[in-house]
Amino acid sequence: MNFSSRSKVAWIAIITGVAVMGDAMLFIVLPLFWQDFGLTEIWQIGVLLSINRFIRLPLNPLVGFFYKHFQLRTGVFIALILAVITTLSYGIFEGFWMLVIMRALWGVAWSFIRLGGFLTVIDVTTDNNRGWHMGLYNGLWGLGGLTGMLAGGFLVDQTSILFVTMLFSIISLLAIPVAWFAVPPNRGEKQDSPAPISVQKTKWLTPFTVLVLATGITQGFIIMGLFNSTISPLLENVYQRPIQIGTIILGVATLAGTMQAIRWAWDPFIAPAIGKMIDQRTLIYPIILVPLIGGSILLSAMAYTSSIAMLILFIFLFQLLSTIFTTTTDTLAARAAVRTDRVKMMTAHTVVVDVGSALGPMVSFIILMYLPLSAVYIFASFLMITLAIFWIVFRRLELEIENVQSNIS
């Protein structure tokens, strides 16, 4: 079966979204109902939300090797089967160590499906449309996060954790036969292009790629790790009285899930538009500064606001900047990959994003053992503004080098 570039990206994104629903639900529910999962200490929340990222660090290079020799479809099957098992386990098993094992298995699943998605986007795109396709990919798989956070948070308030995990695992199970028809059985490594012969000789670790990787680890740490795992406690500090409409309870889990889900809802529309804007520009530096500087300001504002209306506004704005941040970072990594070693660069990118997203929840909840939540957000604000300064300095040094070279010539 032949697929257009857009269809390949869309299908792998939708399947990714189905697989991620259980994980997304856990980020909303676990910080609020951690004792129902059999946990005894608050630090265990951070470990459970991080261990799947840590397990991916040694796995990502192995998964990259896997996709050089095996079909993309095989990797997707592995990911979906593990997603079914792990999602169901969140509602069945209680106790810290059993959940650690299940979260580690989910880390294996995410390694297969995430790297497969990145390699698909790189294979079917060029510099003229890569940003748009990367935005489409991030936007569509984000719909799974929308379902997990919004439906998961709401349904847990109304029913039970077991009901929600069973529902999400059944949906993941139904995606397996869909993947057989939708995912093309090609390998992750492009075979028909002579470019890799020269590319493999190109030095891939340059100041630019190092800065791109630093941006990736910051994005993972703040967006996917710190913010996702602390939005529930952040709202709980201000929104302390749940609203009841008839038999429906609008608790913190529902509100937090709604806030996160709104971002996933707009991503399929906003992320491709941002990607298209990136495609039209030779330089991405001015675009990356917008979420870094703006995000730093908003994180500081969220740390000290006591108004629920203002907090919701700040969260909305921050999530909009998060969409820009994620799409721009992934596009920067993809541009670096096609100019160096595609598998090596994208593997490194997924590794550093995983490092950041693994450290985010763990560092956050360790800080919360000694300091208030505001300290977590001030720390994140400092990281974003520091990275913005590095990008500004890098661009100025690059311009100076270009001026010197032009004067010599």
GISULKA-V29635 format. One record per residue. N is the residue number from 1. BURIAL is I if it has 9 or more other ideal C-beta (glycine too) atoms within 8 Angstrom, else O. D_CENTER is the distance of its C-alpha to the mean C-alpha in Angstrom with 2 decimals. Layout:
n:burial:d_center
N:BURIAL:D_CENTER
N:BURIAL:D_CENTER
This chain:
n:burial:d_center
1:O:30.07
2:O:29.07
3:O:25.84
4:O:25.24
5:I:22.32
6:O:20.85
7:O:21.48
8:I:19.88
9:I:16.58
10:I:16.90
11:I:17.81
12:I:15.17
13:I:12.55
14:I:14.58
15:I:15.01
16:I:11.35
17:I:11.17
18:I:14.27
19:I:13.13
20:I:10.14
21:I:12.56
22:I:14.08
23:I:11.15
24:I:10.18
25:I:13.93
26:I:14.31
27:I:12.32
28:I:14.94
29:I:17.91
30:I:18.03
31:I:18.58
32:I:21.35
33:I:23.03
34:I:22.56
35:O:26.29
36:O:26.25
37:I:24.06
38:I:26.87
39:I:25.37
40:O:27.97
41:O:26.28
42:I:23.51
43:I:22.09
44:I:21.40
45:I:18.62
46:I:16.73
47:I:17.59
48:I:16.47
49:I:13.00
50:I:12.85
51:I:15.04
52:I:12.74
53:I:10.82
54:I:14.34
55:I:15.73
56:I:13.44
57:I:14.92
58:O:18.27
59:I:17.08
60:I:15.04
61:I:18.34
62:O:20.14
63:I:17.83
64:I:18.32
65:O:22.01
66:I:21.86
67:I:20.69
68:I:23.58
69:O:26.05
70:O:24.87
71:O:23.88
72:I:20.41
73:I:21.69
74:O:22.48
75:I:19.01
76:I:17.71
77:I:20.61
78:I:19.81
79:I:16.22
80:I:17.63
81:I:20.53
82:I:18.55
83:I:16.32
84:I:19.70
85:I:21.13
86:I:18.45
87:I:17.88
88:I:21.66
89:I:22.14
90:I:20.43
91:I:23.39
92:O:26.06
93:I:25.77
94:O:26.45
95:O:26.46
96:I:24.19
97:O:24.84
98:I:24.50
99:I:21.09
100:I:20.11
101:O:21.19
102:I:19.30
103:I:15.98
104:I:16.79
105:I:17.48
106:I:14.14
107:I:12.73
108:I:15.15
109:I:14.09
110:I:10.41
111:I:11.91
112:I:14.23
113:I:12.27
114:I:9.33
115:I:12.07
116:I:14.36
117:I:12.40
118:I:12.23
119:I:15.89
120:I:16.90
121:I:15.87
122:I:17.71
123:O:20.66
124:I:21.42
125:I:21.03
126:O:22.90
127:O:22.49
128:O:23.94
129:I:21.31
130:I:18.20
131:I:16.45
132:I:17.34
133:I:16.16
134:I:12.75
135:I:12.57
136:I:14.00
137:I:11.59
138:I:8.42
139:I:10.85
140:I:12.38
141:I:9.80
142:I:8.64
143:I:12.23
144:I:11.63
145:I:9.58
146:I:12.58
147:I:15.02
148:I:13.76
149:I:13.71
150:I:16.71
151:I:18.86
152:I:17.97
153:I:18.81
154:I:21.85
155:I:23.20
156:I:23.05
157:I:25.12
158:O:27.56
159:O:27.75
160:O:26.34
161:I:23.36
162:O:25.13
163:I:25.57
164:I:21.92
165:I:20.77
166:I:23.64
167:I:22.78
168:I:19.15
169:I:20.40
170:O:23.12
171:I:20.82
172:I:18.88
173:I:22.38
174:O:23.51
175:I:20.75
176:I:22.34
177:O:25.45
178:I:23.53
179:I:21.61
180:O:25.07
181:O:26.14
182:O:23.00
183:I:21.48
184:O:23.93
185:O:25.32
186:O:24.87
187:I:23.75
188:I:20.67
189:O:23.15
190:O:24.98
191:O:28.66
192:O:30.57
193:O:29.91
194:O:32.14
195:O:29.73
196:I:28.15
197:O:31.65
198:O:31.68
199:I:27.99
200:O:28.16
201:O:30.79
202:I:28.76
203:O:27.58
204:I:23.79
205:O:23.34
206:O:24.56
207:O:24.15
208:O:21.89
209:I:19.53
210:I:19.65
211:I:18.65
212:I:15.78
213:I:14.58
214:I:15.30
215:I:13.18
216:I:10.19
217:I:10.96
218:I:11.53
219:I:8.31
220:I:6.60
221:I:9.75
222:I:10.18
223:I:7.34
224:I:5.04
225:I:8.46
226:I:11.56
227:I:11.25
228:I:9.68
229:I:12.33
230:I:15.14
231:I:15.24
232:I:17.67
233:I:20.01
234:I:19.85
235:I:21.12
236:I:23.46
237:O:25.21
238:I:26.32
239:I:26.30
240:O:28.70
241:O:30.75
242:O:29.22
243:O:30.74
244:O:32.55
245:O:33.47
246:O:35.92
247:O:34.34
248:O:30.74
249:I:29.20
250:I:26.62
251:I:25.31
252:I:22.50
253:I:20.22
254:I:21.05
255:I:20.60
256:I:17.25
257:I:16.01
258:I:17.62
259:I:16.14
260:I:12.50
261:I:13.59
262:I:15.34
263:I:12.34
264:I:11.05
265:I:14.75
266:I:15.24
267:I:12.26
268:I:14.36
269:O:17.12
270:I:15.90
271:I:13.24
272:I:15.99
273:I:18.49
274:I:16.66
275:I:16.31
276:I:20.02
277:I:20.93
278:I:19.34
279:I:21.33
280:O:24.46
281:I:24.24
282:O:25.23
283:O:23.72
284:I:20.18
285:I:21.05
286:O:22.19
287:I:19.04
288:I:16.74
289:I:19.27
290:I:18.88
291:I:15.51
292:I:16.49
293:I:19.93
294:I:19.30
295:I:16.38
296:I:18.72
297:I:21.46
298:I:19.60
299:I:18.32
300:I:21.99
301:I:23.19
302:I:21.08
303:I:22.46
304:O:26.00
305:I:26.23
306:O:28.31
307:O:28.33
308:O:26.10
309:O:26.50
310:I:25.50
311:I:22.52
312:I:21.24
313:O:21.94
314:I:20.11
315:I:16.97
316:I:17.22
317:I:17.74
318:I:14.94
319:I:12.42
320:I:14.20
321:I:13.83
322:I:10.08
323:I:10.11
324:I:12.56
325:I:10.85
326:I:7.68
327:I:10.26
328:I:12.79
329:I:11.08
330:I:10.21
331:I:13.75
332:I:15.30
333:I:14.18
334:I:15.52
335:I:18.68
336:I:19.24
337:I:18.84
338:I:21.50
339:O:23.85
340:I:23.69
341:I:22.60
342:I:19.86
343:I:18.98
344:I:19.44
345:I:17.39
346:I:14.32
347:I:14.75
348:I:15.03
349:I:11.90
350:I:9.82
351:I:12.07
352:I:11.69
353:I:7.91
354:I:8.67
355:I:11.68
356:I:10.22
357:I:7.85
358:I:11.04
359:I:13.40
360:I:11.94
361:I:13.24
362:I:16.17
363:I:17.39
364:I:17.07
365:I:19.24
366:I:21.58
367:I:22.24
368:I:22.85
369:O:25.56
370:O:27.57
371:O:26.50
372:O:25.57
373:I:22.12
374:O:23.08
375:I:23.11
376:I:19.40
377:I:18.67
378:I:21.40
379:I:20.01
380:I:16.59
381:I:18.71
382:I:20.73
383:I:17.92
384:I:16.77
385:I:20.42
386:O:21.22
387:I:18.68
388:I:20.15
389:O:23.55
390:I:22.71
391:I:21.68
392:I:24.94
393:O:27.00
394:I:25.61
395:I:26.50
396:O:29.93
397:O:30.66
398:O:29.71
399:O:32.11
400:O:34.80
401:O:34.59
402:O:34.84
403:O:37.86
404:O:39.54
405:O:39.12
406:O:40.50
407:O:43.45
408:O:44.25
409:O:44.27
